Amino acid sequence: MITNPTPAWMDSDLEMLADTGNKFFDRECLPNDARWREQRRADRDLWTKAGAAGLLCASIPEAYGGGGGDFRHEVVLTQSHAYKMAGGFSNSVHSAIVAHYILRYATEWQKKKWLPKMASGEMVAAIAMTEPGAGTDLQAIRTSAKKDGDFYVINGAKTFITNGYHANLICIVARTGAEQGGKGISLIMAEVDGLEGFRRGKLLDKVGQHTIDTAELFFDDMRVPVSNLLGTEEGRGFVQLMEQLPRERLIIGIGGVATMQRAIDETLAYVQQRQVFGKPLMAMQNTRFKLAECQTKLTIARSFINDCIQRSLDDTLDVATASMSKWWVSEMVGQVVDECVQLHGGYGYMNDYPIARLYADTRVGRIYGGSNEVMKELIARQMDSAKR
């Protein structure tokens, strides 16, 4: 057994939180996995159960109903969720992303209004960036928010929205100004329960991640109070997004490391008991070499991600390094899971086996959070600017 060194940022309280998360996922998520996959979403009460268990907004101050932790608390929950293959909801979007947009940019009134309800699970949060014609290129956003007295009138459509089916608090990326590019973009929070002009489209039929609800959202003359603008002035949305996206990309890498570990663990157990030509598959040199390669990639990825986590805690994680963590780890996840499927043989293609579900679930890692091609462009831009 190869032991993993405990990262410097880990402590006993975080280990207890990870254990709480593991037990919750075992109890509330895994027994419902097959049913949730069929209906393409979890049950709504999963969110309130997670809130009662202290798993939502763990890194939000207690003054706003959160757990009073920091980014490390989101890290261990992301790791536990990914390793358990629990599915059901995207707590990282809800707690580690949207909650921190509110914590960083909202007024005190807004924080007290939304964060406690997010921490309890009364409100489910989503962030609506991607549009049918604007995904990675956020400067091409067309959804508009025009002032009409004390309201914004919002028109547009969003797609591929994680938590989109259950969300009743949505951070909408919209164009409030006439400027081209990122200058006219703002973030507006919308409480959508019973809100006229708001429609949800169908649950999207994805290749993988079948238990996590992903939906289209439509805004037709939807009126949202001007007081729901995130920040004190319009046109700051693009800057806000750029400041927060490195954390989102690191979270993808964090989940990827846990996924690689699960894939290797599943495969090692399989090849040790699977008999081929009268002996365990693990006795074959090719099997041993392939698993050694997978373990090496995992070890390197874990070391890199732990360094990025520490940088994030120190507030020194730059855009280029976060982009590296996202693209490289998601590529390694793809390679490792693919090798592990191959070592399972025909059973690796059967959904009864966790490795097959990992194969489908992890492919999107190279796409969401900004495609890997864009991550490389961001890295190259920083390299280019450093030489000028």
The 8 nearest C-alpha neighbors of each residue, nearest first, counted from 0:
[[1, 2, 3, 264, 267, 294, 263, 268],
 [2, 0, 3, 294, 4, 298, 295, 291],
 [3, 1, 0, 4, 5, 298, 294, 260],
 [2, 4, 5, 1, 298, 6, 301, 0],
 [5, 3, 6, 2, 7, 302, 1, 301],
 [4, 6, 3, 7, 9, 8, 10, 2],
 [7, 5, 8, 9, 4, 305, 302, 3],
 [6, 8, 9, 5, 10, 309, 305, 4],
 [7, 9, 6, 10, 309, 71, 5, 308],
 [10, 8, 6, 7, 13, 5, 11, 14],
 [9, 11, 13, 12, 14, 8, 7, 6],
 [10, 12, 14, 13, 15, 9, 16, 17],
 [13, 11, 15, 14, 10, 16, 9, 17],
 [12, 14, 16, 15, 11, 10, 17, 9],
 [15, 13, 11, 17, 12, 16, 18, 10],
 [14, 16, 18, 12, 13, 17, 19, 11],
 [17, 15, 13, 19, 18, 14, 20, 12],
 [16, 18, 20, 14, 19, 15, 75, 76],
 [17, 19, 15, 21, 16, 20, 22, 14],
 [20, 18, 16, 22, 17, 21, 23, 15],
 [19, 21, 17, 23, 18, 22, 24, 16],
 [22, 20, 18, 24, 23, 19, 79, 25],
 [21, 23, 25, 19, 20, 24, 26, 18],
 [24, 22, 20, 26, 25, 21, 27, 19],
 [23, 25, 28, 21, 27, 26, 22, 85],
 [26, 24, 22, 29, 23, 27, 28, 21],
 [25, 27, 23, 24, 22, 28, 29, 30],
 [26, 28, 24, 23, 25, 29, 30, 31],
 [29, 27, 24, 31, 85, 30, 25, 26],
 [28, 30, 32, 31, 25, 85, 24, 27],
 [31, 29, 32, 28, 27, 26, 25, 33],
 [32, 30, 29, 28, 34, 33, 35, 27],
 [31, 33, 29, 35, 34, 30, 36, 28],
 [34, 32, 36, 35, 31, 37, 30, 29],
 [35, 33, 37, 36, 31, 32, 38, 41],
 [34, 36, 210, 38, 32, 41, 40, 37],
 [37, 35, 210, 209, 39, 33, 34, 38],
 [36, 38, 34, 35, 39, 33, 209, 210],
 [37, 39, 35, 36, 40, 34, 210, 41],
 [40, 38, 36, 210, 209, 37, 35, 212],
 [41, 39, 210, 212, 211, 35, 38, 87],
 [40, 42, 87, 35, 210, 43, 211, 88],
 [41, 43, 44, 45, 40, 35, 87, 46],
 [42, 44, 45, 46, 41, 165, 47, 40],
 [43, 45, 46, 47, 42, 48, 120, 41],
 [44, 46, 48, 43, 47, 42, 49, 41],
 [47, 45, 120, 49, 44, 48, 43, 50],
 [48, 46, 120, 50, 44, 49, 45, 119],
 [47, 49, 51, 45, 50, 46, 44, 52],
 [50, 48, 52, 46, 54, 47, 51, 45],
 [49, 51, 119, 47, 120, 53, 55, 52],
 [50, 52, 48, 49, 53, 47, 119, 54],
 [51, 53, 49, 50, 54, 48, 23, 19],
 [54, 52, 50, 51, 55, 49, 66, 57],
 [53, 55, 49, 52, 50, 57, 56, 20],
 [56, 54, 118, 50, 57, 53, 94, 49],
 [57, 55, 94, 65, 118, 59, 58, 66],
 [56, 58, 66, 55, 65, 68, 59, 54],
 [59, 57, 68, 69, 56, 67, 70, 66],
 [58, 60, 65, 56, 67, 57, 66, 68],
 [61, 59, 67, 65, 62, 63, 66, 58],
 [60, 62, 65, 67, 64, 63, 66, 59],
 [63, 61, 60, 64, 65, 67, 59, 111],
 [64, 62, 61, 115, 65, 60, 114, 111],
 [63, 65, 115, 61, 62, 118, 114, 60],
 [66, 64, 59, 61, 56, 60, 57, 118],
 [65, 67, 57, 68, 61, 59, 58, 60],
 [66, 68, 60, 61, 59, 65, 58, 57],
 [69, 67, 58, 66, 57, 72, 59, 60],
 [68, 70, 58, 71, 72, 67, 59, 73],
 [69, 71, 73, 72, 58, 74, 312, 68],
 [72, 70, 74, 73, 69, 75, 8, 68],
 [73, 71, 74, 70, 75, 69, 68, 58],
 [72, 74, 76, 70, 71, 75, 77, 95],
 [75, 73, 71, 77, 72, 76, 78, 70],
 [74, 76, 78, 77, 72, 17, 73, 79],
 [77, 75, 79, 73, 78, 74, 80, 17],
 [78, 76, 74, 80, 75, 79, 254, 73],
 [77, 79, 75, 81, 76, 257, 254, 80],
 [80, 78, 76, 82, 81, 77, 21, 83],
 [79, 81, 77, 83, 78, 85, 82, 76],
 [82, 80, 84, 78, 83, 79, 254, 258],
 [83, 81, 257, 79, 84, 258, 261, 80],
 [82, 84, 85, 80, 81, 79, 24, 21],
 [85, 83, 81, 82, 86, 80, 29, 357],
 [84, 86, 83, 28, 80, 29, 24, 87],
 [87, 85, 210, 88, 84, 211, 28, 208],
 [86, 88, 41, 210, 211, 40, 85, 28],
 [87, 89, 211, 86, 90, 162, 41, 212],
 [90, 88, 91, 92, 93, 162, 211, 161],
 [89, 91, 93, 92, 94, 88, 55, 95],
 [90, 92, 95, 89, 94, 93, 96, 77],
 [93, 91, 96, 90, 89, 94, 95, 97],
 [92, 94, 90, 124, 97, 91, 96, 95],
 [95, 93, 56, 98, 91, 90, 96, 55],
 [94, 96, 91, 92, 93, 99, 98, 73],
 [95, 97, 92, 99, 98, 94, 93, 91],
 [98, 96, 100, 99, 93, 92, 94, 101],
 [99, 97, 94, 101, 100, 96, 102, 95],
 [98, 100, 102, 101, 96, 97, 103, 95],
 [101, 99, 97, 103, 98, 102, 104, 96],
 [100, 102, 105, 99, 98, 104, 103, 110],
 [101, 103, 99, 100, 104, 105, 98, 110],
 [104, 102, 100, 101, 99, 105, 98, 230],
 [103, 105, 230, 101, 100, 102, 229, 106],
 [106, 104, 101, 229, 230, 109, 102, 110],
 [105, 107, 109, 108, 110, 104, 230, 229],
 [108, 106, 110, 109, 111, 105, 112, 102],
 [107, 109, 111, 106, 110, 112, 105, 113],
 [108, 110, 112, 106, 107, 111, 105, 113],
 [111, 109, 107, 112, 114, 108, 113, 105],
 [110, 112, 108, 109, 113, 63, 114, 107],
 [113, 111, 109, 110, 108, 114, 115, 116],
 [114, 112, 116, 110, 115, 111, 109, 117],
 [113, 115, 117, 116, 110, 63, 111, 118],
 [116, 114, 64, 118, 63, 117, 113, 119],
 [117, 115, 121, 119, 122, 118, 114, 113],
 [118, 116, 122, 114, 120, 115, 119, 121],
 [117, 119, 55, 115, 56, 116, 65, 120],
 [120, 118, 50, 116, 121, 117, 47, 115],
 [119, 121, 47, 46, 50, 117, 122, 118],
 [122, 120, 116, 119, 117, 47, 123, 46],
 [121, 123, 117, 120, 116, 167, 168, 124],
 [124, 122, 166, 167, 168, 117, 120, 165],
 [125, 123, 168, 93, 166, 169, 122, 167],
 [126, 124, 169, 162, 166, 93, 170, 163],
 [125, 127, 170, 169, 171, 128, 97, 124],
 [128, 126, 171, 170, 160, 172, 157, 129],
 [129, 127, 172, 126, 130, 171, 157, 137],
 [128, 130, 134, 157, 158, 133, 127, 159],
 [129, 131, 157, 133, 158, 132, 134, 156],
 [130, 132, 133, 158, 157, 129, 134, 156],
 [133, 131, 130, 134, 139, 140, 129, 141],
 [134, 132, 130, 139, 136, 140, 129, 131],
 [133, 135, 129, 136, 130, 137, 132, 131],
 [134, 136, 369, 137, 133, 370, 129, 373],
 [137, 135, 134, 138, 133, 139, 140, 369],
 [138, 136, 139, 140, 135, 133, 134, 128],
 [137, 139, 180, 181, 136, 140, 179, 237],
 [138, 140, 137, 133, 136, 141, 180, 132],
 [141, 139, 138, 137, 133, 142, 173, 174],
 [142, 140, 143, 139, 174, 155, 173, 133],
 [141, 143, 155, 173, 154, 140, 174, 156],
 [144, 142, 174, 173, 154, 153, 141, 175],
 [143, 145, 153, 175, 152, 151, 174, 173],
 [146, 144, 152, 151, 175, 143, 147, 153],
 [147, 145, 151, 150, 148, 152, 144, 149],
 [146, 148, 150, 151, 149, 145, 152, 222],
 [147, 149, 150, 146, 151, 225, 224, 145],
 [150, 148, 225, 224, 147, 151, 146, 226],
 [151, 149, 224, 225, 147, 223, 148, 146],
 [150, 152, 146, 145, 223, 144, 222, 225],
 [153, 151, 222, 145, 144, 220, 221, 146],
 [152, 154, 144, 221, 220, 143, 151, 218],
 [155, 153, 218, 219, 143, 220, 142, 221],
 [156, 154, 142, 218, 217, 143, 153, 219],
 [155, 157, 217, 216, 218, 130, 142, 158],
 [158, 156, 130, 216, 129, 215, 127, 217],
 [157, 159, 215, 130, 160, 129, 131, 216],
 [158, 160, 214, 213, 215, 161, 129, 157],
 [161, 159, 163, 213, 214, 158, 127, 215],
 [160, 162, 213, 163, 212, 159, 125, 214],
 [163, 161, 212, 166, 164, 125, 165, 213],
 [164, 162, 214, 160, 161, 166, 213, 165],
 [163, 165, 162, 212, 166, 214, 213, 202],
 [166, 164, 163, 162, 123, 167, 43, 212],
 [167, 165, 123, 124, 163, 168, 162, 164],
 [166, 168, 191, 190, 123, 192, 122, 169],
 [169, 167, 190, 124, 166, 189, 123, 122],
 [168, 170, 125, 189, 126, 124, 188, 171],
 [169, 171, 188, 126, 187, 127, 125, 186],
 [172, 170, 127, 187, 186, 169, 173, 188],
 [171, 173, 186, 128, 185, 127, 170, 187],
 [174, 172, 142, 143, 185, 184, 144, 171],
 [173, 175, 184, 143, 183, 176, 144, 142],
 [176, 174, 144, 183, 184, 145, 143, 185],
 [177, 175, 183, 178, 174, 184, 234, 182],
 [176, 178, 183, 179, 175, 174, 182, 184],
 [179, 177, 183, 176, 182, 180, 181, 184],
 [178, 180, 177, 181, 182, 183, 138, 176],
 [181, 179, 138, 182, 139, 178, 183, 184],
 [180, 182, 138, 237, 184, 183, 179, 137],
 [183, 181, 234, 184, 180, 178, 179, 237],
 [182, 184, 176, 234, 178, 174, 175, 181],
 [185, 183, 174, 234, 236, 181, 173, 182],
 [186, 184, 236, 234, 173, 235, 233, 172],
 [187, 185, 172, 236, 229, 171, 228, 170],
 [186, 188, 228, 171, 229, 170, 227, 185],
 [187, 189, 170, 227, 169, 171, 228, 229],
 [190, 188, 169, 168, 191, 223, 187, 170],
 [191, 189, 168, 167, 192, 169, 188, 194],
 [190, 192, 194, 167, 189, 193, 168, 197],
 [193, 191, 194, 167, 190, 168, 197, 166],
 [192, 194, 191, 195, 197, 190, 196, 167],
 [195, 193, 191, 192, 197, 196, 221, 190],
 [196, 194, 197, 221, 193, 222, 220, 191],
 [195, 197, 221, 219, 220, 218, 194, 198],
 [198, 196, 218, 195, 194, 217, 221, 219],
 [199, 197, 217, 216, 200, 218, 196, 219],
 [200, 198, 216, 215, 217, 201, 214, 197],
 [201, 199, 215, 216, 214, 198, 202, 217],
 [200, 202, 203, 214, 215, 199, 164, 213],
 [201, 203, 214, 213, 204, 212, 200, 164],
 [202, 204, 214, 213, 205, 201, 215, 159],
 [205, 203, 202, 206, 39, 209, 213, 207],
 [206, 204, 207, 203, 209, 208, 213, 39],
 [205, 207, 359, 204, 208, 360, 209, 362],
 [206, 208, 360, 359, 209, 205, 356, 361],
 [209, 207, 360, 210, 211, 205, 86, 206],
 [208, 210, 36, 39, 207, 211, 205, 40],
 [209, 211, 40, 36, 87, 39, 35, 86],
 [212, 210, 87, 88, 40, 209, 208, 86],
 [211, 213, 40, 162, 164, 39, 161, 163],
 [214, 212, 161, 160, 163, 159, 203, 202],
 [215, 213, 202, 163, 160, 203, 159, 164],
 [214, 216, 158, 200, 157, 199, 159, 160],
 [217, 215, 199, 157, 156, 200, 198, 158],
 [218, 216, 156, 198, 197, 155, 199, 157],
 [217, 219, 154, 197, 155, 221, 196, 153],
 [218, 220, 196, 154, 221, 197, 217, 153],
 [221, 219, 152, 153, 154, 196, 222, 218],
 [222, 220, 196, 153, 219, 152, 218, 197],
 [221, 223, 152, 151, 150, 220, 153, 224],
 [222, 224, 151, 150, 189, 225, 221, 152],
 [225, 223, 150, 226, 227, 149, 151, 222],
 [226, 224, 150, 227, 149, 151, 228, 223],
 [225, 227, 224, 228, 149, 150, 229, 223],
 [228, 226, 225, 188, 224, 187, 229, 189],
 [227, 229, 187, 226, 225, 230, 186, 188],
 [230, 228, 105, 186, 187, 104, 227, 188],
 [231, 229, 104, 105, 232, 228, 106, 235],
 [230, 232, 229, 233, 228, 106, 105, 104],
 [233, 231, 230, 234, 235, 228, 229, 185],
 [232, 234, 185, 235, 175, 231, 184, 236],
 [233, 235, 183, 184, 185, 182, 236, 232],
 [236, 234, 238, 185, 233, 237, 239, 184],
 [237, 235, 185, 239, 184, 186, 238, 234],
 [236, 238, 240, 181, 239, 235, 184, 241],
 [237, 239, 241, 240, 236, 235, 242, 181],
 [240, 238, 236, 242, 237, 241, 235, 243],
 [241, 239, 237, 243, 242, 238, 244, 236],
 [240, 242, 238, 244, 239, 243, 237, 245],
 [241, 243, 239, 240, 244, 238, 245, 246],
 [242, 244, 240, 241, 245, 246, 239, 247],
 [243, 245, 247, 246, 241, 240, 242, 248],
 [246, 244, 248, 321, 247, 243, 318, 249],
 [247, 245, 249, 244, 248, 243, 250, 321],
 [248, 246, 244, 250, 245, 249, 251, 96],
 [249, 247, 245, 251, 325, 250, 246, 368],
 [248, 250, 252, 246, 251, 247, 321, 325],
 [251, 249, 253, 247, 252, 248, 246, 254],
 [252, 250, 248, 254, 249, 253, 325, 255],
 [251, 253, 255, 249, 325, 250, 254, 328],
 [254, 252, 250, 255, 251, 256, 249, 304],
 [253, 255, 251, 257, 252, 78, 256, 81],
 [254, 256, 252, 258, 253, 257, 332, 251],
 [255, 257, 259, 258, 253, 254, 301, 260],
 [258, 256, 82, 260, 254, 78, 255, 259],
 [257, 259, 255, 261, 260, 256, 82, 81],
 [260, 258, 262, 256, 261, 257, 332, 263],
 [259, 261, 257, 263, 258, 262, 264, 256],
 [262, 260, 264, 258, 259, 263, 82, 265],
 [263, 261, 259, 265, 260, 264, 336, 266],
 [262, 264, 266, 260, 265, 261, 267, 259],
 [265, 263, 261, 267, 266, 262, 260, 268],
 [266, 264, 262, 268, 263, 267, 261, 269],
 [267, 265, 269, 263, 268, 264, 339, 270],
 [266, 268, 264, 270, 269, 265, 263, 271],
 [267, 269, 266, 271, 265, 270, 264, 272],
 [270, 268, 266, 267, 271, 272, 273, 265],
 [269, 271, 280, 281, 273, 267, 272, 268],
 [270, 272, 281, 268, 269, 279, 273, 267],
 [271, 273, 270, 269, 279, 274, 268, 280],
 [274, 272, 270, 279, 280, 271, 269, 275],
 [275, 273, 279, 278, 280, 277, 272, 276],
 [274, 276, 277, 278, 280, 279, 273, 283],
 [277, 275, 278, 274, 279, 280, 283, 273],
 [276, 278, 275, 274, 279, 280, 273, 282],
 [277, 279, 274, 275, 276, 280, 282, 273],
 [280, 278, 274, 281, 273, 282, 271, 272],
 [279, 281, 270, 282, 283, 275, 273, 274],
 [280, 282, 270, 279, 271, 283, 286, 287],
 [281, 283, 280, 279, 284, 278, 287, 286],
 [284, 282, 286, 281, 285, 280, 287, 279],
 [283, 285, 287, 286, 288, 282, 281, 289],
 [286, 284, 288, 287, 283, 289, 290, 281],
 [287, 285, 289, 283, 284, 288, 281, 290],
 [286, 288, 284, 290, 285, 289, 291, 281],
 [287, 289, 291, 285, 290, 286, 284, 292],
 [290, 288, 292, 286, 291, 287, 285, 293],
 [289, 291, 293, 287, 292, 288, 294, 286],
 [290, 292, 288, 294, 289, 293, 287, 295],
 [291, 293, 289, 295, 290, 294, 288, 296],
 [294, 292, 290, 296, 295, 291, 335, 297],
 [295, 293, 297, 291, 296, 292, 290, 298],
 [294, 296, 298, 292, 297, 293, 291, 299],
 [297, 295, 293, 299, 294, 298, 300, 292],
 [298, 296, 294, 300, 295, 299, 301, 293],
 [297, 299, 295, 301, 300, 296, 294, 302],
 [298, 300, 302, 296, 301, 297, 303, 295],
 [301, 299, 297, 303, 302, 298, 304, 296],
 [302, 300, 304, 298, 303, 299, 297, 305],
 [301, 303, 299, 305, 300, 304, 298, 306],
 [304, 302, 300, 306, 301, 305, 299, 307],
 [303, 305, 307, 301, 306, 302, 300, 308],
 [306, 304, 308, 302, 307, 303, 301, 309],
 [305, 307, 303, 309, 304, 308, 310, 302],
 [308, 306, 304, 310, 309, 305, 311, 303],
 [309, 307, 305, 311, 310, 306, 304, 312],
 [308, 310, 312, 306, 311, 307, 313, 305],
 [311, 309, 316, 307, 313, 315, 308, 312],
 [310, 312, 314, 316, 308, 313, 309, 315],
 [311, 313, 309, 310, 314, 308, 70, 315],
 [312, 314, 310, 311, 315, 309, 316, 308],
 [315, 313, 311, 312, 316, 310, 309, 317],
 [316, 314, 310, 313, 311, 317, 312, 309],
 [317, 315, 310, 311, 314, 307, 321, 320],
 [318, 316, 320, 319, 315, 321, 245, 310],
 [317, 319, 321, 320, 245, 322, 316, 377],
 [320, 318, 378, 322, 321, 317, 377, 323],
 [319, 321, 323, 322, 317, 318, 324, 316],
 [322, 320, 324, 245, 318, 323, 319, 249],
 [321, 323, 374, 319, 325, 320, 324, 318],
 [324, 322, 320, 321, 325, 326, 327, 319],
 [325, 323, 321, 322, 327, 252, 328, 326],
 [324, 326, 252, 322, 248, 323, 328, 327],
 [325, 327, 371, 329, 323, 328, 324, 330],
 [328, 326, 330, 329, 324, 323, 325, 331],
 [327, 329, 331, 330, 252, 325, 326, 324],
 [328, 330, 332, 326, 331, 327, 364, 365],
 [331, 329, 327, 333, 328, 332, 326, 334],
 [330, 332, 328, 334, 333, 329, 335, 327],
 [333, 331, 329, 335, 330, 334, 259, 336],
 [334, 332, 330, 331, 336, 335, 337, 329],
 [333, 335, 331, 337, 332, 336, 338, 330],
 [336, 334, 332, 338, 337, 293, 333, 331],
 [335, 337, 339, 333, 338, 334, 332, 262],
 [338, 336, 340, 334, 339, 335, 333, 341],
 [339, 337, 341, 335, 336, 340, 334, 342],
 [340, 338, 336, 342, 341, 337, 266, 335],
 [339, 341, 347, 337, 343, 342, 338, 336],
 [342, 340, 338, 344, 339, 343, 337, 347],
 [343, 341, 339, 344, 340, 338, 286, 266],
 [344, 342, 347, 340, 341, 346, 339, 345],
 [343, 345, 341, 342, 346, 347, 340, 348],
 [346, 344, 347, 348, 343, 349, 341, 340],
 [347, 345, 349, 348, 344, 343, 352, 340],
 [346, 348, 343, 340, 345, 355, 344, 349],
 [347, 349, 346, 355, 345, 350, 340, 344],
 [348, 350, 346, 351, 347, 352, 355, 345],
 [351, 349, 352, 355, 356, 348, 353, 347],
 [352, 350, 349, 353, 355, 356, 346, 348],
 [351, 353, 350, 354, 355, 349, 347, 346],
 [354, 352, 356, 355, 357, 351, 350, 265],
 [353, 355, 357, 356, 352, 347, 358, 340],
 [356, 354, 358, 348, 350, 347, 357, 353],
 [355, 357, 353, 359, 358, 354, 350, 360],
 [356, 358, 360, 354, 355, 359, 361, 353],
 [357, 359, 355, 356, 360, 361, 336, 354],
 [360, 358, 207, 356, 357, 361, 362, 206],
 [359, 361, 207, 208, 357, 358, 362, 356],
 [362, 360, 363, 364, 359, 357, 358, 333],
 [363, 361, 364, 360, 359, 365, 333, 358],
 [362, 364, 366, 365, 361, 367, 360, 207],
 [365, 363, 366, 362, 329, 361, 367, 251],
 [364, 366, 363, 371, 329, 370, 367, 362],
 [367, 365, 370, 363, 364, 369, 371, 368],
 [368, 366, 369, 364, 370, 363, 365, 135],
 [367, 369, 248, 370, 366, 247, 251, 244],
 [370, 368, 367, 135, 366, 373, 371, 374],
 [371, 369, 366, 373, 372, 365, 367, 374],
 [370, 372, 374, 326, 373, 365, 375, 369],
 [371, 373, 375, 370, 374, 376, 326, 369],
 [372, 374, 376, 371, 375, 370, 377, 369],
 [375, 373, 371, 322, 377, 372, 376, 326],
 [376, 374, 378, 372, 373, 377, 379, 371],
 [375, 377, 373, 379, 378, 374, 380, 372],
 [378, 376, 380, 374, 375, 379, 319, 373],
 [377, 379, 319, 375, 381, 376, 380, 382],
 [378, 380, 382, 376, 381, 377, 383, 375],
 [381, 379, 383, 377, 382, 378, 384, 376],
 [382, 380, 384, 378, 383, 379, 385, 377],
 [381, 383, 379, 385, 380, 384, 378, 386],
 [382, 384, 380, 381, 385, 386, 379, 387],
 [383, 385, 381, 387, 386, 382, 380, 379],
 [386, 384, 382, 383, 387, 381, 380, 379],
 [387, 385, 384, 383, 382, 381, 380, 379],
 [386, 384, 385, 383, 382, 381, 380, 379]]
